[in-house]
Structures are given as structure tokens and as C-alpha cells.
Amino acid sequence: MPRPAGPFTLASPRASSLVALAVALLGATAAAAGPPQRVVSLNLCTDQLAMMLSAPGQLVSITHLAADPMMSVMADQAAGFPLNHGRAEEIHALDPDMVLATIWTPRHTVSLLERLGLRVEQMPLAMRLEDIPDNIAQIGALLGREAQAQALIADFRAGLAALAPPPEMPLRAVLHNANNYTSGSGTMAADLLVLAGLANVAREAGITGGGTLPMEQIVMLAPDLVIQAQRYPGASRAEAVMDHPAMLALRDRGGGALADAEWVCGTPHVLRAVARLAALRDAATEGN
């Protein structure tokens, strides 16, 4: 399976133009009003992009998830910021002049903050690899840090270009989570599998987006690698399928675990996930 020719190609030229226009308008607004001086982030993914792009002292609080090494690839950097739990009253007390949220931030929180007179910017989440540069550019425009955003985008593109070409005959892999949850075509995870030189078995099964792939079907599809999600403290019945003898037998053929922190957010850090996937692919190839 060849690497996509253009990982940053949007669905249409019109869509690309609309994104560029939106970023330009954000930049013009930031330039007219001056960049925000006290920014609070309410989402793990905006936390990370804001930490990468903000000026010293500009970002005054990020979510507690940013400091959790199981969820955040920037947990060490997060140690230098006050943490919040997304409650409107604590956000208001921080006296921000901009709040970064996403379309998934609870609507009642956004509504209350807006009624209190705060500026809330709701960012889209990066659902595909091609969305990452757009999100970086939008955060950069909101923070008045356009030059830093363009530099980060350039570094990301360079990192993509430096990836080793995938093999002509990619190994077949399945992403396996609790309750047999997996990621099919049209997802960030699927894009990263392709970049790592792996064919997504869920796509063979006709799964688009996220969905469940019954264990019996996984066994019949016989993937070369089983890429499991990380385990969290405690135990749940939903995770029992991950230790079923049939799945253990498949994992003996090849595979491993990938931490959520490495690809839960659409940031340049997803290149680390690609490197880890490629390493698992190489290990499986040598084992066979």
C-alpha cells in the first residue's frame, strides 16, 4: 500500500481556500486587538498546541489531563503551568482574555463562560493527518504567534518527509482496544498506520471511522500484527477480550502496545507514534 501522495490535501480546493481564509481572518482580528495576554485551555489537545506556540507568560492554565503521562505526551512541560479541571467558576477566576476550547467542550460550560463575558474560541479537533497543519495555523493566529506556527508546520512537514518509505508489501495490522474497539478508514489512526507501512485490517472489514470488530472476525482475518491500546490502572470486563487466548496467540505472531499519549491529539508528536508503529512492524518482519 503506497503512502498517500498528499497527506495535507484537503477534500477540495474550495475547502482549502476556506481554511486559509479563516486563518487569515483570525490573524487580522488578533493583529487589530492585540494578542491575548492571559489564555486558558480547556482541552488536552489545545493544551499541547498552546504550550508549543504561546509566548512566555501568555498561557496561564491548562487542563489537568496535560500533566497525566498516560494521556499527555507533554506531561513534563505541563508541570510548569497551573492546572484546571474545566469548571466555569475556576476559569472565570483566572481572569483570562481568551479561553481555548473545542467543539467537544461541554456546551453548558462554554455558554456560561460566554455569558460571563469571556471570549471562548472553539477549535475543531484534528480527525485526519491533513488537519494538523490547519489546527496549528489556527491556534497560532488566535495567539498572535503566526510565525511560530508556520515554523512548527514546516518542522512537521520535514518530519513527514524524512520518514522511511513504506515497504512494497505492507504487513497487515489491527488496532485492538477494550470491547474490540478499533479504528477503520477515515481516521487519524488509519493515516498513521499507512505512514508506518502497515495495512489496516479494519479497512478490509469495511469499518469506517471508529467501531467494533468482533474477535472471531479478527481471528479469521489473521492480521500479522495486533496493536493494542495501553492498559489503565484497575480492571474492567471490557478489557477481558484483550487477554483472550485467541488474541494472545495472534499477538505472539507480532505486535505490541501503543500509548494513547502518542496519538490521542493531532499534533506533530504523532510522528512518535509512526516511529513506534514502524519499529513494531520491523520486529514482526524479522520474527517472520
ZAMI-784615 format. One record per atom (N, C-alpha, C, O): x, y, z. Coordinates in steps of 0.02 Angstrom, whole numbers, plus 32768, in hexadecimal, padded with zeros to 4 digits. Atoms other than C-alpha are relative to their C-alpha. Layout:
% ZAMI-784615
XYZ...
***
This chain:
% ZAMI-784615
802B7FC48000800080008000802C803E8000804F804A80327FD47FC680038059809F7FC87FEA803680307FAF803B8042800F7FC77FD58063813780387FD580317FDA7FE0803B7F9E80297FCE80237FDD81B9800F802C80367FE2805B804E80027FD67FCF8023802382327F917FFF8044802280308068802180067FBE7FE27FE482CA7FEF7FDD7FFE80437FA080088044802180077FBF7FC282B480AA7FDF804180167FB680408044801D7FC17FEC7F94836C80B57FCC80197FCF7FB380517FD680317FEB80327F1E837280207FBA7FFE801E7FA27FC9803380447FFE7FE67E7383AC80597FD07FE37FCD7FE37FD37F9480318021802B7DD4836780107FF780237FBD7FE880027F8B80097FDC803F7DCA83F07F8C80268041800480358058803B7FE17FBE7FFF7E1F84937F577FD7803380267FF2805F8047802B7FD17FDC7D8884EF7F9B80097FFA804B800C802C806F7FF6800A7FB87D9F84A080478042801D80168046803D804A7FBE7FE47FEF7E5784CF80457FFC804C8003801A806A803080067FB880027E2B858280187FDA801A803E7FEC804D805A80277FEB7FC67DAA858C80A4802A7FFD804080258029806A7FD480057FC57E2985518125803280398001803D805880357FD07FC980047EAA85CF80E77FDF804280117FFC806C803380257FC27FF27E26865980EE7FF28006804B7FF9803C8067800F7FFF7FB87DF5862981A0803E80138028803B803B80567FC27FF07FDD7EAA862E81D9801480497FF6802A806A80257FF07FBA800E7EC586D681837FD5802F80297FED80628043802E7FD67FD97E2B871F81D880137FFE804A80108032806C7FEB80047FBA7E6586DE8281803E802A800C8043804D803F7FC37FD97FF97F10872B82657FF2804A7FFE80108070802480127FBA80057EC387D182327FDF801980417FED8050805880217FEE7FC17E5587D182CD803280078039802F803680607FCD7FFE7FCC7EE987A9833E802C803E7FF9803E805D802A7FD57FC6800B7F51883282ED7FDD804080137FFC806E802E80267FC37FF17EC788B383017FF7800A804B7FFE80428064800D7FFB7FB97EA3888D83B7803E7FF5802A803D800380667FC580127FD97F51885883E97FF97FB980187FC27FA28027800580467FEA7F7D87A6841D7FE77FFB80477FF380288070801880097FBA7F28876284B9803B7FF98030806F7FDD801F7FCB80017FCD7F8E877485577FF77FC9803480277FB38053800F80337FCE7F3886F385C67FD37FCB7FDF7F967FD67FD88023803480247F058653856E7FF87FC2802D80277FAE804E800E803D7FDB7EB385BC85BF7FE87FCB7FCE7FBF7FDB7FA380158037802C7E9F851485677FD57FCE80267FE37FBE8060802F802F7FE07E10849B858C80017FBB7FE07FD57F927FEE7FFF804180227E438407852080487FE97FFA807580117FF17FBD801C80037ED88393851E802480127FC0806080207FC17FDF7FF380417EFA83B28465801080497FF78045805A7FDD7FEE7FB980037EEF846F846F803680108034805E803D80297FC97FF97FD07F5D8461850B80437FF97FDD806F80237FE47FBF8011801C7FE7841384A6801580327FC9804E80487FC77FEF7FD080357FDE8487840F800F8044801F803D806780087FF37FC07FE07FD6851F84828044800080238067803280227FBE80047FE0806E84E284E4803780077FCD806C80247FDB7FCD7FFC803580CD84D28440800780467FE3803D80597FCD80017FC28026809C857C83FC7FFE8040802A801180748011800C7FC37FD9807785F684898042802380138076800480187FC87FD87FE780EB868284BE80087FF4804B7FD97FE0806C7FF680087FB78139867A856C7FCD802A80277FC58066801B80307FDE7FD680B486A685ED7FBB80087FE17F8D801E800480407FF68021802786A8856D7FCC7FCB80137F917FDA801B802C80377FEE7FDD85FE859B7FFF7FF9804C80327FE8806A80027FFD7FB77FA18608864F7FE37FC180207FE97FB9805D801A803E7FE37F4A855F86657FEF7FCE7FC97FD77FE17F9380118037802D7F3484B686107FDC7FCB80297FD97FD08067802780327FDC7ECD841E863C802C7FCF802780677FC680177FDB80307FD87F01839E86BD80157FC47FD680467FA27FE87FEE8038802B7F05831C86328045800A7FE080687FD97FD17FC07FF180207F9D837385E8803A7FE9802A80717FDE80117FCB80157FD38002833F86817FFF7FB4800C80297F9B8032800680487FF77FCD82878677802A7FDD7FCA80177FE07F907FD5801E80338059822586207FDE7FC87FD87FF57FB77FA28024803380267FDC819F85EC7FD6801E7FC87FC47FFC7F98802B7FDF80327F78821F8589802680357FD8801380447FA07FDF7FC7801E7FF382A9856080497FF17FEF806F7FDA80197FBB800980158093829F84FC802C803B80188069803980117FDC7FC57FE780C2834885487FF78008804B7FF580408064800B7FFD7FB780A9831C8600803880258024802B804980537FC87FDD7FDF8157835B862F7FF9804B7FF880038071802880087FB8800B8138840585DF7FC5801C80277FC68055803D803C7FE97FDD808D840E8632800D8010804A7FE7803580697FF07FF57FB980E0840E86DD800C804A800E8008805F80487FF27FBA7FF5810784C686C47FC3802D7FFC7FC9806A7FFE803D7FD88008805184FD86B27FCD7FF080377FC87FB6804B8039800F7FD47FBF850F872C7FCE7FD57FDA7FC37FDF7F9E802E802F801F7F3F8486870A7FB8801280127FAA802B804880477FF67FF27E82849486FB7FDA7FBF7FF17FF47F927FD0802C803A800B7DF3841686FA7FC380117FD67F917FEE7FD780357FEF802F7D868470867C7FC1801C801E7F8E801F7FFC803C7FE57FE07D0C84BB86F97FFD804B7FF2802E806F7FF880087FBA80147CC5856386C58016803080368035806380287FEF7FD17FCA7CDD85B28771804B800880088063803F80167FB77FF97FF87D9785898779801E80237FC4805080477FCA7FE77FDE803B7DB185C486C67FF4804B8006802080737FF880107FB97FF87D59866986EA802F802180328043805A80287FD47FE47FCC7DC5868387858046800E7FE6806A803680047FBD7FF5801C7E62867A8719800380407FD6803980557FC280057FC180247E27871886BF80237FFD7FBB804C80277FAB7FE1800680427E5786DD860F7FE280327FCE7FA880477FD6801D7FDA80377E42874885747FF47FD57FC37FDB7FED7F908013803180337E3486AB85097FFF7FBB8020802C7FA88046800580467FEB7DFA85FA852D80007FD47FC27FD87FDD7F957FFC802F80387E2B856F84B67FD97FC180127FE87FA080438029803B7FF67DA984E684AA7FFC7FDA7FBE801D7FED7F8D800C8024803E7D72846784287FB47FF77FF87F8D800880248047800C800C7CCD843683DA7FE47FCC80307FA87FC48035801680337FD17CC883AA845C7FFE801980487FE97FF5807580047FE47FBD7CD7841D84F37FB6800580137F8E801C7FEA80477FFE7FED7C33841085567FE080447FF07FFA8079800280207FC280177BBB848E850D7FEC802D803A7FEF806A803480157FD77FC87B7D84C785B7803B8028801C8032806080347FC57FDC7FE97C3084F785E8800F803A7FD2801A80727FE97FF37FCB80317C4C855985487FCC803880077FDD8073800780367FCE7FFC7BA385AF85588007802B803E7FFE8068803B7FF97FD97FC37BC185E2860D803B80307FFC8036806980117FC67FD480077C6E862785E77FF1803A7FD3800580737FE080127FC9802D7C29868B85567FD0803180227FD6806E8017802E7FD37FDD7B9C86D085C38026802A80338010806280447FD67FDB7FD17C238706863E802E80327FDC805580557FFC7FDB7FCE80267C70876C85B280447FEA7FE8806C80137FD27FBF801880167D0486FD85887FFF7FEC7FB77FCC7FD47F9D7FF8801580467D4286DE84D880137FB77FFE80487FA480167FF3804880057D38862484B380087FEE7FB67FDC7FFC7F8D7FF2801780447D8685DE84147FFC7FB47FFE80237F928020800A804880057D4A852F83E680237FE57FC2800E7FF27F8A7FD8801C80367DC984D3837D7FE47FBD7FE87FCA7F978011800F804480167DA4843D830F80387FD2801580717FE8801C7FCC80307FF17E01839F833C801B7FE37FBF7FF67FDB7F8E7FE1801E803C7E7A835482BF7FEB7FB77FFC80007F8E80258019804480097E2382B78281802B7FD97FCE802A7F9B7FCE7FD5801F80327E9F829481F3804480228004804B8058801F7FBD7FE580007F5882B081DB800280447FDD802680717FF280017FC280277F32833A815D7FE5803B80277FEF80748012801D7FCA7FD87ED8839E81E480348021802D8029805980447FD07FE77FCE7F7383B78250801C80457FEE801A807280187FE67FBD80107FC2844A81F07FCB803780077FDB806E801E80357FCE7FFA7F1A84A581E97FF5801380497FED804E8059800C7FF27FBA7F02849582A5803A8027801E802F805580477FC67FDA7FE77FB384D182C87FFA80497FE980058077801180067FBC801B7F95856882577FC9802780247FD28062803280377FDD7FDE7EEF859182AC8012801480478003804C805C7FEA7FEF7FBB7F378589835C803480387FFD8032806780257FCE7FCB80077FCB85F283227FE080447FF37FF58076800F80227FC1800E7F55867682DB7FDC801B803D7FDE8057804A80237FEA7FC47EED867B837A802F801D8034801E804D80577FD07FE97FCE7F88869283E5802B80397FE880548054800D7FD47FCE801C7FD78711837180477FE67FF68077800C7FFB7FBF8020800680658696835480057FDC7FBC80177FA27FB78002801E80428056867A829980447FE67FE880487FB07FCB7FBE8016801681118670827880157FC0802180317F9380017FEF803E7FDC812985EC82FE7FD77FC67FE67FF07F8E7FE1802B8035801B8096858982B7801C7FE87FBD801E7FAB7FB07FE68014804180E0858B820880417FD98008804E7FAA7FE27FC280267FF381888550824D7FF07FBA801880117F8A8004801280427FE7813384C182A97FE37FD57FC77FF27F9A7FC3801A8025803A80D48490820B80387FE97FD380377FB07FBB7FC78013802A8176849181A980277FC6801E803C7F997FFA7FDE80377FDF81C98421822A7FD97FBF7FF97FF67F8A7FEF802A803B8006813583AA822380047FE37FBA800B7FA67FB27FFA80188045813B83A0816680447FE07FF480497FAE7FD17FBD801C800881F68381816E80057FBC802180257F8E8006800180417FDE81DA82F581EA7FDC7FCB7FD77FF27F917FD58024802F802B815C82A58176802B7FEC7FC3802D7FB27FB07FD7800E803B81D182B580E2803B7FD3801080557FAF7FE57FC680287FEC825D826281457FEF7FB88010801B7F8F801B801380447FF181F881C5816680197FD07FCA80187FE07F8F7FEA80328031823D812981157FC67FE97FD57F8E7FE37FEE80368018802C81D980EE807E7FE37FBF801B80097F948032801E803F7FE9815D806580AE80137FC77FD280227FD37F977FF08039802A817F7FB6806E7FCC7FF67FCA7F92800B7FD1802E800C803781317F7F7FCB7FC87FD180147F8F7FD77FFC8033802F7FE880D57EF280247FF6800C804B80167FED8074800A7FEF7FB980947F3D80C77FE37FC580277FBB7F9E800E801F80307FD3806C7ECE815A7FBA801880117FAB8054800F80467FF07FEF7FB57EC7818D7FFA8004804B80107FD8807080047FF47FB87F8D7F0E82387FB8801180147F91802B7FED80417FED7FE47EF57F2182A6800C802780408037801480697FFF7FDA7FC17EDD7FA4832E7FCB7FE2802D7F907FE0801B802E80257FD57E8E7F4A83C17FFC80208045802E80288067800C7FDE7FC07E427F9F84587FCB7FDA80277FB17FA780118034801E7FD87DCA7F7484E37FBF7FFC7FD87FB180277FAF8040800C80237D227F3084A5800A7FF77FB57FDD80027F8E7FF0800C80467D797F0684007FF9803F7FD67FEA803C7F9A80047FC180247D777FBE83D1803D80087FD380747FF67FE67FCA7FF6802F7DE07FEC833A7FF480407FD87FC080607FDE80057FC5802B7E00807982BE80067FEA7FB880377FCB7FA38000801380477DD280628208801980387FD4803E80647FEB7FEA7FCD802F7DED80CD816E7FE3804380137FAF8047803580187FBD7FF37DD9818981788010801980467FEE8045805F7FED7FEB7FBC7E2F819B8222804A8012800280717FFF7FD67FBA7FEF7FF67ED181E28263802A7FC0800880607FBB7FEC7FDB803F7FF57F058134829C800D7FDC7FBF80447FC17FB57FF7802180417EEB80EF81EC803780237FD8805F80027FB87FCB7FDB80237F58817981A480457FEE801A80747FE57FF47FBF800F7FE17FE38152821F80167FB87FEF80527FAC7FE67FEF804480147FDB809881F6801F7FFF7FBA80517FDE7FAE7FE77FFE80457FF480BE813E8047801D7FFF807280037FDD7FBD7FE17FFF80898130816480347FD0801C806E7FD3800A7FD280317FE280D580A381CB80087FC27FD5802A7F937FE97FF9803A802C80C5802A813A7FD67FC580157FEC7F8B800E802C80357FEA80337FC7817F7FBC80077FDD7FA5803E7FD080438001801D7F8D7F9581307FCE7FF480387FD77FC78061803180037FCA7EF57FAE81A07FCD7FC97FF27FA67FCE7FC2802E803780087E937F0C81B37FB7801780077F8A7FFC7FE680447FE77FF87DFB7F6E81ED7FE4801C7FBF7FA880187FB380177FE880417DF37FBD81427FEA7FC67FD47FB87FCC7FB08015803C80247DEB7F0F80F57FBA7FEA80167F937FD17FEE804180157FE47D577EEF81677FC980337FF17F908028800580327FCF80137CFF7F8A81247FEF803280367FBB80538031800E7FD17FC97D0B7FF281C3801980457FEC8053804E7FD97FEE7FBA800B7D0A80AE81AA7FF8802580427FC6801E806480017FDF7FC07D34811B823E800E7FCD8038802E7F9A802C7FF7802F7FC97D3380C982E97FC67FCF80037F8E7FDF7FF1803480337FFA7CD480288308801B7FC2802080557FBF80347FEC803F7FE17CDA7F79834D800B7FCB7FCA7FE77FC87F987FF08037802C7D287EE582F680007FC1802A802E7FB680518006803C7FD67CEF7E40834380417FD7800080627FD07FCC7FC380257FF97D7D7DD6838380027FC57FCF80377FB57FB480018038802F7D457D438318801480167FBA80357FF27F957FEE7FE680427D557DB0827D804A80137FFD806A80097FC97FB87FF07FFE7E017DED82B380287FC07FF480587FC07FCE7FDB804080077E3A7D3882C27FFD7FE87FB7802F7FD07F9D8006801680457DF67D0F82158028802B7FD0804280127F9E7FD87FD4802A7E4C7DA781CA804B7FF58008807280067FDC7FBB80147FF37EF07D6A8217803380387FF2805C80317FC57FCF7FCA800B7F517E0E822480467FEB801380507FBE803C7FBB800E7FEF800E7E0C822A801480208042803E800680667FF27FDC7FC180107E8882BB7FBF801280237F8D8022800380377FE87FD77F9A7EAE8349801C803B80288047803280537FEA7FC47FDC7FB37F6183877FCB800F80357F948025802680307FF77FCA7F607F6D843180058045801F803A8065801E80007FC27FDA7F2E8006849280227FF4804380287FBB805A7FE080077FBF7F86802985357FCD7FED80357F917FF9802D802B80117FC87F407FE685D780018039803380358058803F80057FCE7FCB7F03805D865D7FFB7FDD80447FEA7FA280478004801F7FBE7F09803F87197FBA7FE4800D7F887FFE7FF5803F80217FF27E817FCD875B7FF27FCB7FCC801E7FB77FA780138034802F7E237F4C86F77FB8800A7FEB7F908027800F80447FFC80177D867F4186907FF17FC27FD5801E7FA67FB78014803980297D247EB6863B800B80107FB680167FE27F8E7FF87FED80467D337F19859980467FEE7FE7804F7FE27FAB7FBC800F80157DEE7EF68598800E7FB57FFD80447FA07FE77FF480487FFD7DD97E3985AE800F7FE47FBA80377FB57FB47FF4801A80447DD67E2084F0804880087FEC80607FE37FC17FBB7FF480137E877E6384E8802E7FC7801880667FBF7FFF7FD980387FE57EC37DCC854B7FE37FBC7FEE7FF67F89800A801C803F80167E5C7D4884F480367FD67FDF80607FF17FBB7FCC802B801D7EC67CB184C08008800A7FB4804080067F9A7FFB7FF780487E9C7CD084098027803F7FEF804F80407FC07FDB7FC2800D7EDC7D83841280497FF98016807580167FF67FBB800B7FEA7F767D4C847380267FD97FCA80617FE77FBE7FDF802680357F9C7CCF83E88011802D7FC5804680277FA67FF27FD280367F8D7D588366803980308013806380407FE97FCB7FD27FEB7FFD7DCC83CC80447FDE7FFF80777FFF7FF77FC08024800380817D4583D1801F80057FBB805C7FFF7FB47FE67FF9804480907D5C8315802380437FF68051804A7FCE7FE37FBD800580B97E14832B7FD18034801B7F94802B801B80297FCA7FE7807D7EB58375801C801D80408055800F80537FEC7FDF7FC280857F1A84147FCC803380137F9580337FF8802E7FCD7FE780347FAA8470801980457FEC805580517FE67FF07FBB8010802D806184447FDC802D80317FA08026803A801D7FD47FCE801180E784C77FD180327FE07FDF804D7FAA802F7FCF80197F7A815784AE802080447FF8801080697FC97FE17FBE80017FE781EE84D28022800E7FBD802880487FA97FD97FF6803D804681D284307FD680147FC47FF0802D7F9280287FEF803B7FB281EC83BE7FB8801480107F8E80167FE380447FED7FEF7F188222841D7FF080467FE57FB580557FD9800B7FBD801A7F2F82D583DE802480097FBD80597FEC7FB17FE27FF180407F5483168330803480378006802680717FF87FC87FD17FFA7FFC83698350803C7FE07FDD80397FA67FCA7FC4801F801F80AA83508305801B7FC4802680437F9E800B7FE880397FD980C882D283907FE77FBD7FE480007F897FF88017803F801D80688251832980387FDD7FDA80357FA17FCE7FC780208022810D823482CE80217FCD802D803F7F9D80157FE680327FD1814481D9836C7FD97FBF7FFB7FF67F897FFF802A803C800780B28162835780127FDB7FC080157F9E7FBF7FEC8020803F80E5814282A280417FDA800980487FA27FF17FBF80217FF48196811982DA7FF67FC0802980167F8D801B800C803C7FD7815480A0835E7FDE7FCA7FD77FEF7F8F7FDE80228031802B80E1804C82E180317FE07FCF802F7FA47FC37FCF801A802F816F803B826580307FCF802380447F9E80057FD5802D7FDA81DB7FEC82EC7FDE7FBD800D7FFD7F8880088026803F7FF681537F6C83137FFC7FD97FBF80007F9C7FBE80028021804281447F49825880437FDE7FF180447FA57FDA7FBE801D800E82007F2D8249800D7FC2802B80297F9180137FF680397FD382027EBA82E07FD87FC37FE87FF17F8B7FEA80298037801981747E538298801E7FE37FC0801C7FA77FB57FE18017803E81CB7E4A81EF803C7FD4800E80457FA07FEF7FC580287FEF826B7E0A823E7FEB7FBF8021800C7F8C80178016803D7FDF82097D8E82A77FE57FCD7FD07FE67F917FDE801B802E803281BA7D45820C80367FE97FCF80287FC27FA2
***
